[in-house]
Structures are given as C-alpha cells and as structure tokens.
C-alpha cells in the first residue's frame, strides 16, 4: 500500500512536498570524473557524512556530487537512496542540512526550473519534450521526462547514470522501450538507407540520449553561473494577497501572513485565511516552509483539526513580490489549488468577485467583491463595471469585502467586464451574458484508481461550466464566453465498450459536487470472471435553465394559443477511466522537502 511511512517522515517540517514520492534509479559510487569542471563542496557535514564513499580531490571536488546539479526533490531522492540501498547511517537533522546545502549550492537556476515547475507541483498535464524524441521516448518509458530535466550533469555523469540504471534495474537492458529496444542493443543493425533516403543511423538509443543530454543539460550553464552568484536569502515576511482556483469549487480569495522563522535563515511560518467565492466558505490554515536555492518554496500547512497537511510548492519571482504554484493533497496528489501570492502594501487591491457572470436583464443581483485595503466609505458611484451595469446599493463594506447589489440593463453588451473601485481595477472580474447556450464538463477525460483494501484510492473531481456562444452565435469558436461554474445534476452512465458491459455497477460513485470516489480494489467475486472493479463510464452533467426568457414553449400548448415556458435542459458529459492502483510505486510519500 502506498502509505506515509519511511525513515524520512522523521525529517518533519523541513522535508515537505514530496511530490517526490518516487524511488528513482540509484547511482553507483565512482571515481571523480576527469573533467576540469566541477563544483567544490565547501560544507563540512557533507564531506564528513558522504566522504567515505565520495572522495574529495585537492580542489574540494567530491566524486559524483560535484558533477551534478538537481532540484530539492531529486536530491532528496538521492539521500533516500543512500540510506535505503547503500545503508548510510544518517540522522534526520543531518539529512536536512545536507539536502539544504546541496539544493542551494548544487541546484537549478530559476530559468532552468521554470519550464518543468509542474513536476514538483505534482500537476497532471500533457507535456511533450520536443528537443529530442529518442531521448524522450527512452527516459519517459519509466518516469517523467521532467525528472530528467530536473538534473544537470557532466558527460561522464550522464554515462554513469545509464550504468546505474543497468546495475539496479537489469531488465532495462532487454525490456522494450517506446523506441523499440532497451538499454542494450536488441535489434539488428540497419544497413540500407531509410525511406527518406538518409543513411542509416546505427547509434544505440542510449548513445543518442547521452549525447543529447550532455549538450542540452550540461553541468555548467550561464544561467546557473549568474544565479549562484546573485542568490540570496529572500525577504518574504509581510502580508500577501492570496488568489487561487480549486477544482469543483472555483475561485478562492484571501491573505497570507508570512513571518520569518528563527529556526533557519530561509524558514518561514504562515497564517492563511481565504474564502471560497461561490459559497462563502472560509478556511484558515497555519503552516511552515523552507526556501531552497533562493526561490523554491517548499512547505506544508493545515487547517485546525485536519488529519493531513497540504503540501505547498511555490516559485518565488526574483523581485520577491510574486509567488505562484500549487497546494495539494490526496493519496496521489490529485486534489489541489492553483495559487498566486502577491505582496501587499497599503494600496487597495481587488482579488475578484463572488459571481463569475451576471445576466442581462437582471435587477439587484447580489455580488461580493473581495480584496485587501478596500475603502469602507465607498459610494455606489465609486464602483463601476462598464456599460449597462450599475450598482444599485452597497450592502456592506469591509477592508477585505464589499457586498453590493447590481442591475444589468437589457442592452448591456455581452462579454468580460473590469471592475473598478475608487481608482483600483480588477480586469475581467466577471462577464455579462444573455443566455446559457451550453455547458461543458471538465476535465473532458478523467482518471480514478480503485483502492481501499490494499492500495489507496485516487479520486477524480469534475466540474461543469456554462458557455455563451458569444457575438457570432456559434459554439466552440474563439469568441465564446465562459460563464464559470454552474450547479448541475450529476450522474454516471455506461460507456459501452463490449456486449453486456457492466462497469456502471462496479466502478464507484459520483456525488452531487462532482467528486467521483472509486470502488475498493478487487478482485470482486460478485463480478463475472472475478474481475477487479475497473472500467470506464460517462460522467454526465444536466443543467435546467428555468429562465422564462430563454426557455422554450410546448408545441402542443402553442397550437392552442396558451403556451407556457418550459425549462431548457442542457446536457454534457466526460469520459472517466477507473483503473487499477499504482502497483509500481515510483512515488513513495515521505516527509518531503519542507
């Protein structure tokens, strides 16, 4: 079972985020490379605890360590590997210190980390490495390509990494990869020109990969040279605006108070309070964080009484005024919030509104505007949404929230609207629409994993958004207007893939918030063939539009001349694959890098 166990759980707050749940390939010890480049190790603890295997030369360069740079997550994996496979006797406090030093002095520059920040965020995205297809195919057969891009090495170090794979995982020699062969040549040498007339390229895939990685991901780069010289402890203490998006809940707005933690120069404590805009639900959390390499925030935080903390992975911009990333939780890190933090001053700031769309025509629609340092003596004429939208009255005014009623004229133009309050503007705070032309279910393709008996379950959150066809009146065109989340009735239908398909009965349940919870892991004796509780189904959302102005009349009633508006039913669906647990647990959860 994937579970929160292991030696690294003792590392506590300074090891949070193990996005890094992975047990990646191990590296074998080796003599120092012959290259003249290399990063001297100037930390006594690293030399003392690692020096029995990783020898130092007269310039302070340690074998293997000095010829590699990596993210905190990849260095954490290495330390885990040294403890679990090489039997290094390392206490948690020393492990924390070593991880911090290596991440800071043998890490990645912001420009190197930015393109693959999603790896540490444990974000599920479609990513294609287009620099070299053969290398991507070979490496991503077993793990993400982003894990490779989280490293920089010398040529000899890339060669030793390949040797390590073969030593710890001998099946890779003959196991077919995406390119047709493993780490050892298994196909006949090509002697004839290819279909395009080019001469045959008989280099082994690993030879191609090493050549590409050496050029594309070298140890020494201008970005790292510049950053390692300029890097300093970020000054983050203060009050920050918090905005985010949570799947199934929509926008969240609030503030984060960050204070410096005396435990370390790069350590911080946090107090967060945010509101789910659509529902008014308020959440408070406290947390701890550590910053690696001068810009990589790794933390964890929890609400009072919570059983599981949320991991925090943020990218700190160089001006120390903005941070962005993801907070996440779940057995497979599947639940999360995309977040942005912006440093607050005494100036007013608008975060957003409680509604994403207002209808034309309508009167006294309740709207809450969230922000910080908002004026409490504001007048209705100080608040503007553009043509056709007026503030009818101000219900209440606080520094963090204005409650108002708005009127929308029948001739109000359709589309996004900025909101301005006494000179402060929030672009595209909401949209004006005349009707809901359709709905969409997101994601269009979801995945869940059965579990609960031996393995954990992977949940899948769906949400439904309303769509207006925009000025051209046609769906799925660039001028379509997204109206945000709408309340729908959720259900599940059979995705018929074979005769007598019965997945619907066994895969799990979908609640009325759009959250799918899979069934327990099998096998299930109640199912034909004693099969597991896996399969695929349609997730269906139904929206009933009761607005008389957009509903249709009954043809029969129209023929009698007494037609009454009938609710308009809008329907959309998405595909859900319910599959087996992650048996090969590349990502074992540990205490992490916070």
LINTA-V632527 format. One record per pair of residues at least 12 apart in sequence whose ideal C-beta (glycine too) atoms are under 7 Angstrom apart, sorted by sequence separation. I is the first residue (numbers start at 1). J is the second residue. D is the distance in whole Angstrom. If there is no record, write none. Layout:
{{I,J,D} {I,J,D}}
//
This chain:
{{50,62,7} {174,186,6} {190,202,6} {242,254,4} {258,270,5} {272,284,7} {287,299,5} {288,300,7} {300,312,6} {313,325,5} {326,338,6} {327,339,6} {355,367,6} {393,405,5} {416,428,4} {417,429,6} {448,460,4} {468,480,7} {492,504,6} {507,519,6} {553,565,6} {554,566,6} {189,202,5} {242,255,6} {257,270,7} {272,285,5} {287,300,6} {299,312,4} {313,326,6} {326,339,7} {354,367,6} {380,393,6} {391,404,5} {392,405,4} {417,430,6} {447,460,6} {467,480,6} {468,481,4} {506,519,6} {520,533,7} {553,566,6} {241,255,6} {242,256,5} {256,270,6} {257,271,5} {287,301,3} {325,339,6} {353,367,6} {354,368,4} {380,394,6} {392,406,6} {417,431,7} {446,460,4} {519,533,4} {551,565,4} {552,566,5} {50,65,7} {240,255,7} {271,286,5} {286,301,6} {297,312,7} {298,313,6} {312,327,5} {324,339,7} {353,368,6} {391,406,6} {392,407,5} {416,431,5} {417,432,6} {467,482,6} {468,483,6} {551,566,6} {79,95,6} {129,145,4} {239,255,6} {240,256,4} {256,272,5} {270,286,7} {285,301,5} {297,313,7} {311,327,7} {324,340,5} {353,369,5} {378,394,7} {390,406,7} {415,431,6} {446,462,6} {467,483,7} {551,567,6} {552,568,6} {166,183,5} {270,287,4} {285,302,6} {297,314,4} {310,327,5} {311,328,5} {389,406,6} {390,407,5} {415,432,6} {465,482,6} {466,483,4} {548,565,4} {551,568,5} {42,60,6} {165,183,6} {239,257,6} {240,258,6} {254,272,6} {255,273,6} {285,303,5} {310,328,6} {311,329,7} {323,341,4} {352,370,6} {414,432,6} {465,483,7} {466,484,7} {492,510,5} {506,524,6} {550,568,6} {40,59,6} {41,60,6} {79,98,6} {127,146,7} {185,204,5} {254,273,5} {269,288,6} {270,289,6} {284,303,6} {297,316,6} {310,329,5} {322,341,7} {350,369,7} {351,370,4} {378,397,6} {389,408,5} {413,432,7} {414,433,6} {465,484,6} {491,510,7} {40,60,4} {79,99,6} {238,258,6} {254,274,3} {283,303,6} {295,315,7} {322,342,5} {351,371,5} {388,408,6} {412,432,5} {414,434,6} {442,462,7} {465,485,6} {466,486,4} {490,510,5} {40,61,5} {41,62,5} {162,183,7} {237,258,6} {253,274,6} {254,275,6} {268,289,5} {295,316,4} {308,329,6} {321,342,7} {350,371,4} {376,397,5} {383,404,7} {385,406,7} {388,409,4} {441,462,6} {442,463,5} {464,485,7} {465,486,7} {506,527,6} {546,567,5} {236,258,5} {237,259,5} {252,274,5} {253,275,6} {321,343,5} {349,371,5} {376,398,6} {463,485,6} {464,486,6} {490,512,6} {545,567,6} {32,55,7} {38,61,4} {76,99,6} {183,206,6} {237,260,5} {252,275,7} {267,290,5} {289,312,6} {348,371,6} {349,372,5} {376,399,6} {388,411,6} {389,412,6} {441,464,6} {442,465,6} {516,539,7} {544,567,5} {545,568,4} {29,53,5} {41,65,6} {75,99,6} {181,205,7} {252,276,5} {253,277,6} {266,290,6} {349,373,6} {378,402,7} {388,412,3} {408,432,6} {464,488,4} {490,514,6} {29,54,7} {32,57,6} {41,66,6} {119,144,6} {252,277,7} {266,291,4} {287,312,7} {291,316,7} {348,373,4} {374,399,5} {387,412,6} {388,413,6} {439,464,5} {440,465,5} {544,569,6} {545,570,6} {40,66,7} {179,205,5} {250,276,7} {251,277,4} {264,290,7} {297,323,6} {347,373,6} {348,374,5} {373,399,6} {374,400,7} {387,413,6} {439,465,7} {507,533,6} {39,66,5} {72,99,7} {75,102,5} {119,146,4} {249,276,5} {250,277,6} {261,288,7} {314,341,7} {346,373,6} {348,375,7} {372,399,7} {439,466,6} {440,467,6} {506,533,4} {507,534,7} {542,569,6} {543,570,4} {38,66,4} {75,103,6} {118,146,7} {119,147,6} {250,278,5} {344,372,5} {360,388,7} {364,392,6} {372,400,6} {374,402,6} {389,417,6} {439,467,7} {507,535,5} {32,61,6} {38,67,5} {249,278,7} {272,301,7} {371,400,7} {438,467,5} {506,535,7} {510,539,6} {542,571,5} {116,146,4} {242,272,6} {370,400,7} {436,466,5} {437,467,6} {507,537,6} {32,63,4} {72,103,4} {119,150,6} {270,301,6} {358,389,7} {370,401,6} {386,417,5} {437,468,6} {540,571,7} {541,572,5} {31,63,6} {233,265,5} {236,268,6} {242,274,5} {369,401,7} {385,417,5} {386,418,7} {436,468,7} {437,469,4} {503,535,3} {30,63,6} {116,149,5} {233,266,6} {368,401,6} {369,402,4} {435,468,7} {503,536,6} {504,537,6} {540,573,5} {29,63,7} {30,64,6} {33,67,5} {116,150,6} {368,402,7} {385,419,6} {503,537,6} {539,573,6} {29,64,7} {368,403,5} {369,404,7} {433,468,4} {538,573,5} {539,574,5} {70,106,7} {71,107,7} {141,177,4} {384,420,5} {27,64,7} {69,106,5} {70,107,7} {71,108,6} {141,178,5} {367,404,5} {438,475,6} {538,575,7} {539,576,5} {68,106,7} {69,107,6} {383,421,5} {437,475,6} {69,108,6} {138,177,5} {366,405,6} {367,406,5} {382,421,6} {497,536,7} {536,575,6} {537,576,5} {137,177,6} {365,405,7} {382,422,5} {536,576,6} {49,90,6} {137,178,4} {138,179,6} {364,405,4} {365,406,5} {495,536,5} {536,577,5} {71,113,7} {137,179,4} {495,537,5} {536,578,7} {364,407,7} {365,408,7} {378,421,6} {389,432,7} {494,537,6} {495,538,5} {535,578,6} {108,152,7} {162,206,6} {363,407,5} {378,422,6} {388,432,7} {493,537,7} {534,578,5} {49,94,6} {134,179,6} {492,537,5} {493,538,4} {534,579,5} {362,408,5} {492,538,7} {534,580,6} {73,120,6} {361,408,6} {374,421,7} {375,422,5} {436,483,6} {439,486,6} {492,539,6} {493,540,5} {162,210,6} {358,406,6} {360,408,5} {361,409,6} {433,481,6} {492,540,7} {532,580,6} {45,94,6} {49,98,6} {71,120,6} {359,408,6} {360,409,7} {361,410,4} {439,488,7} {491,540,5} {358,408,5} {360,410,6} {369,419,6} {431,481,5} {433,483,6} {159,210,6} {463,514,5} {490,541,6} {45,97,5} {46,98,6} {158,210,5} {360,412,4} {431,483,6} {462,514,4} {20,73,4} {24,77,5} {45,98,6} {461,514,6} {488,541,4} {489,542,5} {19,73,6} {414,468,7} {461,515,5} {462,516,7} {488,542,6} {22,77,6} {26,81,5} {46,101,6} {158,213,5} {488,543,5} {20,76,5} {158,214,6} {414,470,7} {459,515,6} {460,516,5} {20,77,6} {234,291,6} {414,471,7} {459,516,6} {486,543,6} {18,76,7} {43,101,5} {459,517,6} {26,85,5} {155,214,4} {234,294,6} {448,508,7} {457,517,7} {516,576,6} {518,578,5} {521,581,6} {15,76,7} {457,518,5} {231,293,7} {232,294,6} {231,294,4} {153,217,7} {152,217,5} {154,219,5} {39,105,7} {151,217,6} {152,218,6} {153,219,6} {353,419,7} {415,481,6} {455,521,6} {39,106,6} {138,205,5} {152,219,5} {414,481,7} {451,518,7} {453,520,5} {454,521,6} {149,217,7} {448,516,6} {450,518,5} {452,520,4} {453,521,5} {152,221,7} {350,419,6} {449,518,6} {450,519,5} {451,520,7} {452,521,6} {448,518,4} {450,520,6} {451,521,5} {508,578,6} {134,205,6} {138,209,5} {350,421,6} {450,521,5} {507,578,4} {8,80,6} {358,430,6} {360,432,6} {450,522,7} {135,208,7} {348,421,7} {357,430,6} {134,208,5} {135,209,4} {350,424,6} {352,426,6} {356,430,6} {357,431,5} {358,432,6} {359,433,6} {360,434,5} {134,209,7} {277,352,6} {349,424,7} {355,430,6} {356,431,7} {359,434,7} {7,83,6} {74,150,5} {277,353,7} {278,354,7} {348,424,5} {350,426,4} {353,429,5} {357,433,5} {73,150,7} {74,151,6} {135,212,5} {277,354,5} {352,429,6} {353,430,5} {462,539,5} {464,541,4} {135,213,7} {71,150,4} {464,543,7} {70,150,6} {132,212,4} {495,575,7} {11,92,5} {15,96,7} {70,151,5} {10,92,4} {14,96,5} {234,316,6} {450,532,6} {68,151,7} {69,152,4} {450,533,5} {11,95,6} {236,320,6} {450,534,6} {11,96,6} {68,153,5} {131,216,6} {235,320,6} {252,337,6} {256,341,6} {67,153,6} {234,320,5} {67,154,5} {68,157,5} {67,157,5} {246,337,5} {245,337,7} {244,337,4} {245,338,5} {277,370,7} {446,539,7} {244,338,6} {244,339,4} {275,370,7} {244,340,7} {242,339,7} {243,340,5} {253,351,4} {441,539,6} {242,341,6} {253,352,6} {241,341,7} {441,541,5} {19,120,5} {240,341,4} {241,342,5} {251,352,5} {19,121,7} {240,342,6} {439,541,6} {17,120,7} {19,122,4} {240,343,6} {241,344,5} {240,344,6} {439,543,5} {238,343,6} {239,344,5} {241,349,5} {243,351,5} {464,572,7} {243,352,7} {436,545,6} {241,351,6} {112,223,6} {111,223,4} {112,224,7} {462,574,6} {109,223,4} {109,224,5} {435,550,4} {460,576,6} {37,154,6} {110,227,6} {253,370,4} {255,372,6} {332,449,7} {109,227,4} {24,143,7} {35,154,5} {22,143,7} {33,154,6} {35,156,7} {24,147,7} {33,156,4} {33,157,7} {334,458,6} {335,459,7} {331,456,3} {334,459,6} {331,457,7} {332,458,4} {335,461,7} {357,483,4} {455,581,3} {331,458,6} {356,483,6} {357,484,6} {356,484,3} {446,574,6} {448,576,7} {450,578,6} {330,459,7} {445,574,7} {30,160,5} {444,574,5} {445,575,5} {446,576,5} {447,577,5} {448,578,5} {449,579,6} {450,580,7} {451,581,5} {241,372,6} {439,570,5} {441,572,5} {443,574,6} {449,580,7} {450,581,7} {28,160,7} {438,570,6} {440,572,5} {441,573,6} {447,579,6} {449,581,5} {27,160,7} {439,572,5} {441,574,4} {449,582,7} {27,161,6} {436,570,7} {28,163,7} {28,164,5} {27,164,4} {26,164,6} {25,164,6} {28,167,6} {25,165,5} {26,168,5} {25,168,6} {25,169,6} {69,219,6} {67,219,6} {69,224,7} {37,219,6} {37,220,5} {107,292,7} {108,293,7} {110,295,5} {107,293,4} {104,292,6} {103,292,4} {104,293,6} {103,293,5} {100,292,7} {121,313,5} {120,313,5} {117,315,5} {114,315,7} {123,326,6} {121,325,6} {121,326,4} {122,328,6} {278,485,6} {110,318,7} {117,325,7} {122,333,4} {248,461,4} {247,461,4} {248,463,5} {247,463,6} {72,292,5} {72,296,6} {72,298,6} {250,484,7} {250,485,5} {248,513,6} {248,514,5} {248,515,7} {13,288,4} {14,290,5} {17,298,5} {311,592,6} {16,298,6} {16,299,6} {16,300,4} {13,300,7} {19,311,7} {17,311,5} {19,313,6} {300,594,5} {16,311,6} {298,593,5} {299,594,5} {17,313,5} {298,594,5} {290,594,6} {289,594,6} {288,594,7} {19,333,7} {2,331,6} {143,586,6} {1,454,5} {2,455,6} {1,455,5} {2,456,5} {1,456,7} {99,593,7} {80,590,7} {76,593,5} {73,593,6} {72,593,4} {23,586,6} {22,586,5} {22,587,4} {23,588,6} {21,587,3} {21,588,5} {21,589,5} {18,589,6} {18,590,5} {20,592,7} {18,591,7} {20,593,7} {18,592,4} {15,590,7} {16,591,7} {17,592,4} {18,593,6} {15,591,4} {16,592,4} {17,593,5} {15,592,5} {16,593,6} {17,594,6} {15,593,5} {16,594,2} {12,591,6} {15,594,6} {2,582,7} {11,591,4} {14,594,6} {9,590,6} {10,591,7} {13,594,6} {6,588,7} {8,590,4} {9,591,5} {2,585,5} {8,591,5} {6,590,5} {4,589,5} {2,588,7} {2,589,7}}
//
